[in-house]
Amino acid sequence: MQVSLTADEIAAIVRPQATRGATTEAIRTIASLEDAAAGDLSFLGNAKYKPQVASSKASIVLLPLDYDGEPAPNQLFLLLERPSAALAQLCIRIEQALWPKPAPGIHPTACIAPGARIAASATVGPLCVIEMGAVVGERTHLQAQAFVGRGATVGDDCWFMPGVAISAECIVRNRVRLHAGVVVGADGFGYEFSGGRHVKVPQVGIVVIDDDVEIGANSTLDRARFSRTVIGEGTKIDNLVQIGHNVTVGRHCIICAQTGISGSSTLEDYVVLGGQVGVSGHIRVGRGAKAGGQSGISANVEPGLSVNGTVALPYMLERRIQVLRKRLPDLFKRVEVIEEELKKSSAQ
């Protein structure tokens, strides 16, 4: 990372409520509290790392308002209500400096079909393919080898990384960020068993992605069998996630890596699914529900409920069961002793 920001420039970006100390060092990179050296910026986002602040060599540290320690010489503490959110604001500025959008225009190696409509402010990178009737909105940036299929619509201010594929007729709204290898509109996994074989059921629906969604690398969203597969506004999806056909994901959900959601299931708003969660088909996960990593959800989940385990159980019940499992060997030994004593008693 090649950046150089003064303490005053950083303070202007994150707007601290208070400061302690001072530094003359320019900030060149971001590092953890433990690994930071002079010229680095660090932050305290998790209370368990608080003991590392006192020994950190970072030139600038973003800290919560209630932190009461003092900085070392040539070290600046910036006190904020939410250090992690402040760091995110700083990273936005750094990202703009490191990877600015190229000038609008269409690369000469791109293949643009007659009838495709591309905004003059959009950027279409090398080897992109835009098929007939497709629309690409204002200030949208398509990196190399992005594909926008026949009749598909991409809104304003989107950013597609290399190799993103938007299949025919699918709709991506505004400010959507898709990382490398995302596939929107692959055929849903639909077959009927007939005559001793699996016969493909045509998938004639679409995928709709609402505003401000971000989807991680190599995730896939299947085209609906009919109607729509929907990803709601503000939802964030990690790498390697599979969304089945006719799934509806609500607004502002978090779906972590390697999760799979089977066809026709619904996630209401603000649902959080940890890594490797599996959701069976035709399931409804209620608003604000949370599932721990590797949970298997095979029945509806009530709004606000936290679940864990396979099959997923109410969170605290499953945790109690895990504690008891560790005691099973001792329990069986005790049972064996009791059985031996009962045998001796019955023999007398």
Secondary structure, DSSP 4 states (H G I P E B T S, - for coil): ----B-HHHHHHHH--SEEEE---PPB-EE--TTT--TTEEEE--SGGGGGGTTT---SEEEEETT----PPTT-EEEEES-HHHHHHHHHHHHHHHHSPPPPSEE-TT-EE-TT-EE-TT-EE-TT-EE-TT-EE-TT-EE-TT-EE-TT-EE-TT-EE-TT-EE-TT-EE-SS-EE-TT-EEEEPP--EEEETTEEEEPP---EEEE-TT-EE-TT-EEEPPSSSEEEE-TT-EE-TT-EE-TT-EE-TT-EE-TT-EE-TT-EE-TT-EE-TT-EE-TT-EE-TT-EE-TT-EE-S-B-TT-EEETTTTEEHHHHHHHHHHHHTHHHHHHHHHHHHHHHHHHHH-
